[in-house]
Amino acid sequence: MIQFLLNRELCTEHALDPNVTVLNYLREHAGKPGTKEGCASGDCGACTVVVGELEGDRIRYRTLNSCLTFVSSLHGKQLITVEDLKHQGQLHSVQQAMVDCHGSQCGFCTPGFVMSLFALQKNSNGYDKGQTMEALAGNLCRCTGYRPIIDAAEQACCQKQPDQFDAAEAQTVAQLKAIAPRETAELNSGDKRCLVPLTVADLADFYVSNPQARLLAGGTDLALEVTQFHRELPVMIYVGHIDAMKRIEQSADFIEIGAATPLSDCYESLAQEYPDFGELLHRFASLQIRNQGTLGGNIGNASPIGDAPPLLIALGAEIVLRKGNQTRILPLDEYFLDYKVTARQESEFIEKIRVPRARKNQAFRAYKVSKRLDDDISAVCAAFNLVIENGVVRKARVAFGGMAGIPKRASACEQVLVGSAWYPGTVERACEALAKDFTPLSDFRASKEYRLLTAQNLLRKFFLELQSPEVETRVTAYV
């Protein structure tokens, strides 16, 4: 059984198919068709909903793509949809702002924009253009254009007023505390089931007993098997209620990040230690995806174009793998073996990621090249981590995504760099070595020639930025 609030109405589900997405639940079970399906892959934002979770005695609101969210992940939370905003015959202030600013034309994308604006208003103290652009980057409009929608955001944030959710917050907090998970839950439709453990030990036991199970964290990749490939997932284990796997802890040597930590929660710690990591996270898909997707999931799905692995490999990150009561620590660059093949054993899972702290004389930069700035997949993702002392490269870790079937270190390039003077001649020899490290493929994102030349040019860019920091332009790179 799972329980959640649909606005403030308690919903209890015993035998629902765990493969049902929140989008289909709303439209087909709850009679709430305001949430739209545009792409069923988390790209358009038409299906955006807001989920409220307890954070102490307050509620934290996050936007999610309902097309990529399985109902089991709602356990113990509050789900808010566009139908819930109008109150006592009056539009919510974000809806009224869309009307006043003419932010809607055909209207299909409007519910998703409204929900993104609602969360933006809840999480902001006044209008901030950067925050607004980030909040809306995961919502696509094909007819109105974005200026009136941004105007609506400005009006909604500048004229923010208490609403029915503020008035009912104390009661909603009490409701959420009453349904807070206290033991393992299960959603079982007979032939399919999803387990919802609360501890790492229970997760380990369930996974050993059910080695065929699929681990569900954010689900932004796993859900595509259902929505795009029309497969059924007989057994899932949802890890989003395991607090120990959502912690970020810092020691003198490492930042330890629980594998189930949402990417949006990783930002502060990683950006403070490595600003380029923070900049890249801003370009990691959309805010809806970052609110849901996890760092462990981005590693575990073993995509050759995942954004985080090249950076983590360059930084020398390690992962803690667990099976039953046994754990082992594995350097991340040894985890990826071949396309979608990893060193993970049966019933073994990623428990946490250990990122080394920044060191003296360390220079780290990361670059993402894609066809558009926001909400896009890399054609090439590069990460450079050098220790330079007295003009000589003492240590070098260089990693790329999009250049091979796995995220991979450029070992020949590193060998040229280590022990050499940091000057243009060394960089050119290292660029030539990249051709030995990689034989990239051509696809619809980029040709193999483009990828290799881009990888070489990013190394040159890295050199120029270190020589002349005032000309840094490391964030915006396009195909």
N, C-alpha and C positions, 0 to 999 in steps of 0.2 A: 504494500500500500504506500502511496505517496500522497502528500497534502501540500497545497499551495493556495495562495489567495489570487483570485481573478478580480482585480481591483480590491474590493474588500469582502468579496464573497468566498467562503471556504469551499475549495474543490477537493474532493477525495476520489482518487482513482485506484481501483484494485486490479482490474483485468485488462487495462488498455494496452494495445500493442506498443511496446517500447520503441518501435521504429517510427511511430507517429511524430512528426515535427510539430513544434508549437504553431506554425503557420496553419497546417492542416487541422490541428486540434481546434484552433479558433474558428476556422471557416466551416468545418464539417461537424464538429461536436458541440461547440459553444454557441453557434449561431452568431458569430461576430465576423462578418465579411469585410469590415473596413480595412483590415490588414490585407495587402495585395501581394500576389506572386508575380514578380517580374522576370527573374532569371533562375530562381531556385539554386543559386550558387554563391550568394553573398556578395554580388557585385553591384547591384542597382539600388539597394536600400528601400525599395517599395514596401518590403515586409517588416521594416523596423518597428520593434516594440521596446518598451522600457521595463526593466526588471529592478525591483527594489529588494535590497538585502540589508539585514541588520548590521550595523557597525556601532557597537556599544548600544546606546539608547537612541540612536538616530538611524535613519534609513538612507542608504546610499543608492542612488539611481544610476543605472547604466543602460545604454542602448545596446540592443542585440539584433542580429539578423534572425528572425523567427524561422526562416526557411532552413537554417543550419542548426537549429536548436531542438534537441529531442525533449519531449515533455518530462522525462525523468529528471532532467537537470533543473526543473522548477521546484523540486521538493524543498519545502521550507521557505520559499520566497514569495514575493508579490509580483504579479504580472499586470502591467498596465497597457491598455490598447487605446487606439484613437477614439473608440466609442466612449471611453471612460472620462474624457476631458470635459465635455459639455456638462454643465451643472445647473440644475434648476432653470433650464431653458436658456441659459447664457453660454455663449462660446467661451472657451478658455482663452486667456490673453494671447497665447501663441497662435491659436486658431484665428482670433480676431485680427492679429497682426498680419497674418497671411491674407486675410480679406482686405484689410485697409491698404496694404502695399501691393495688391494685385499679384500675389505670389503663386497663383494657381491658374492653369489654363485647362488642359484636358482633365486634370485632377487625379490621374492614376498614381502618380508619384507622391501626391500631396500628403496622404496619411503618414508615409514614411518620413517626409520632411517635418511634418508637425511633431512627430514623436522625437526626432532628433532635436528640434527646437525646444521641446518640453524638457528634455534632459539637460540641454545646454542652459536653459533658464534656471533649472534647479541647482545646477552645479557652478553657477557664475555669480559674481557680484558686480554687475554692470556689464557693459558691452566691451568686448575685446575682439578685434578683427581676426587676429591669429587663432584665438580659441574658437571663433565662429567657423572659420575656414576648416579647421580640423574636425569640428563636430559635423559639418555638412559634406565633407569630402567623400563619404561613403554613400551619398544619396545622389542619384542621377535624375536630371530633368531634361526631357527631349524637346520641349516646346516653349517654355516661358523664358528660359535664360535665368541666370542666377542672381542678377542684380536685385530684382524685387524680393527675392527670398532672403538675401543678405539684409536688405532694408527691413524685412519682417523680423529678422533676428535682432537687429539693433533696437527696433521698437519694443520687442518682447523683453529684452534684457534691460533696457533703460527704464521701461515702465513696469518693472516687475512688481507684482502685488501678491499678497497672500492668497492662496487658492484653497479649494476643498481638501487637497492633499495635506496642506499645512495644518488646516483646522482639525483633520482627523489623524494627525501623525501619532499622537499618544495612543489612541485606540488601535491604530495599525501596528505600532510597535508591540503592543500587548498581544495582538493576534499572532504576530510573527514569532514572538517568544513562546506562545502556547503551542505552536506547531514546529518549533525548532527541532531538528533531528536529534534523537537521543539514542538510537540504536540502528542497526543496519536495516535499511528499507529494501523492498523489492517490488518491482512492477512486473507482473507475470500474466501473459495472455494465454498461457497453456503451452504453445509451441515456441514462444519467444519470451525472454525475460531480461531484466536489467537489475543488477544488484547495486546498492548504494551504501558502501561501507563508510565508517567514520574514522577508522584508524589505519595506519600503514600495515600493522600486523594482520588485520582482517583482510585488507586488500591482498596481501601476500598469500594468505591461506586460500582465499577464493580463487586467485589466479592459478595456484598449484592444482586446485580441484577442478578448475575449468580452463585448461590451457588453450582451448579454442576460443575463449572469450576475447572480445575486442575491448580495449581500454578506451573509455570515453572521458575526455577532459573538456576542452572547449567544443570539440566536435566539428570545427570549421573545415576540416579535411575529411574526417570519417563520414559525416553526414552526406557528403557528395556521393558516396557509394549508394545511398538510398535515393537521393533526389535526382542524380544524373545518370547513374548506371542501373537503377531499379533493382538493386540487390536487397536481400533481406539479411539482417544481422541477428542470428538466433540468440546470442548471449553477449551482453555488454556489462561492463563494470564501470560505473561512474565514479570518478575520483575527486570530483569538485567539492565534496564535503569533508575531505581529509585535511584538517587544519595544518598538520605537520608538513604537508606537501604544498602549502601555500605561503610558507614563511620565507622571509628574506633575512638572513643573519650575516653579520660582518665580523670577521676576525682580523688579526694583523696581516694575514696572508691571503685570505680568500673572501669573496662575497659568495655565500651559499644561497642558492635560489631553489625553492621547492619546485618540482617539475610541473605541478598543477597551478602555479602562479600565473594569473593572466598577464599578458604582455603589457597592458596599461599599468599594472602594478609594479612591473620591473623597471619602468622608465626612470624613476627618481634615482635609484641606487646606481644603475648602470650609467646614466647620463652624468651623474656627479663624478664618477670615477673615470669615465671615458666619454667625453662630450660627443665624439663622433658616433658612438653607439646610440646615444640618445637621439641624435639627428636622424639616424637611420630608422629607429623605431617610429619616428613621426611619419615615415614613409612606408611603414609596414602595413600594407593593405589599408583598411579603414578603421575608424575608431570603433565601430561595431565589432569588427573582427578582433581588434586588440583587446577589447573588453572581454572577449570570450576565448580566443586562442591563447595557448600557453607556450612558454619557452620549451618545456619538455616535449610538447606535441610537435613543435617546429623541428626539433631534433629527431624525434621518434619516427616521423613519417618518412624520413630519409629521402626527401626531395633534393635533387641536384641544384634546384634554384631557390631553396629556402634561404631567407635573408639572414637569419641569425647564425647558422653554423659556420660560414666563412669567418665571421668576426670572432666567434668563440674559439675556433681552431687557431687563428692567428694570435689570440691572447693566451693560448696554452691551457684552455679550460679542460676540466675533467668532469666526468659524470659518475654518479654513484648508482650502481645497478644493484637491484635486490631480487632475490629469489627465495621464497620462504623466509628463513631466519638468517640467510647468508647474504652478505653484501660484498661488493668488490668495486674498486675505483679504476676507471679506464680513461686514458687520455682520449679526448673527443676525436682526434684525428685517427685513432685506431678503431673507432666505432663503425665508420662507414667502410664497407668492403667492396660493394659493387652496386649497380643501379638497384635501389630499393632492397639491398641486402645489407644487413648489419651484423655486428658481433653479439647482439642480444640473443640469449638462450631462451628455450621454451619456458614460459611462465616467469621470465625475468622482466623487470620493468625499470624505467628510469625513476629514481627516487628524488634526486636533486642534482643541480649543476653547480660546480665549483669554479668560479671565475677568479683568477689571480688578481690581486690588487696592483695598481700602477706602481712602477718603480722609477727610481731616479734615472735620468737620461733616456727614458723610454719615449719613443715617438710612435703613436698609434693613429692611423687614419683609416677610414672606411668610405667606400664609394659605391653607390648603386646606380646603374645605368638602365633605364627603362624607357618605354615609349611615351609615358606620361609621368608627371611628377607624383600624383597621388593614386593610391589604390591600384597599383600595377605590380606585375611580377618582373623580376630582374631578367635582363638579357645577360648582363655580367654584374657580379657583385665581387668587389675586391676589398681585401683587408691587409694592411701592412703594419707590422709591429717590429720596430728596430730599436736596439740599444746602441747609441752612438757616443763614443767617448774620444775626445781629442781628435775629432774628424775621421775616426775609423769605426766601421761597423763591427761591433763586438758580437751581437746576436741578431738574428733575423728570423722572423716567422711571417711567411707570405701565404695567403690562402685565397682561393677563388671559388665562387659558385657560378654555375652556368657554363663552365668551361669543360666539364667532364661529366660522367655519369654519377659522380658523387661530389660533394664539397671536398676540396683537395688542396693540400699544400703544394707549393711550387718549389720542390726540393732543389732542382738545378739552379733556379734563380737565387735561392737562399745561399747555395754554395758559392756562387759568384760574389755575393754581397759580403758574407762573413769574412772578416780579416782585411777587407779592402778599404781604401780611402773613399769617403763619401763625396764623390765628385762626378761630373757628367759622364766621363769615360766608363766608370764602374756601372752607372745606371744603364748605359747603352749595352754593355756586355750582359747585364742582368736581363734586359729586354730580349736580347737574342736568345738567352737561355730559356725564356718562357716558351719558345717554340718547341723545345725538347720536353717541357713539362706537360704540354697540352696539345691535343689534336681535337679541337672542338667540332661540334656538329653544326650544320645549318638547319634552321627551322624557321617558323613564321616570325619569330622574334628578332632573329639576326642571322647573318651568314657566318660561316666558320672564319672567313677572312676578316670580317668586321670584329668578331669576338676577339681574335688574337691581337689585332691592331689596337682595339680598345683596351685590352689588358695591358699591353705595352705602354700605351699612352697614359693609363692611370698610374703606372709606376713613375713615369716622367712627371706627371702632375704632383705626385707625392713628393718627389725630390724638389720641385719648384716651390711647393708650399713650405717645406721645411727651410729652404733657403730664404724665402721672402714671405713670412707669415701674413704680411699685410695684404697679399693678393689671394688669400685662401678663398676658394669657391667650391668647397667640397660637397655641398648638399645637392645642388642641382646638376644632374648629368642626365642626358637624354640620348636615346638612339637617334 
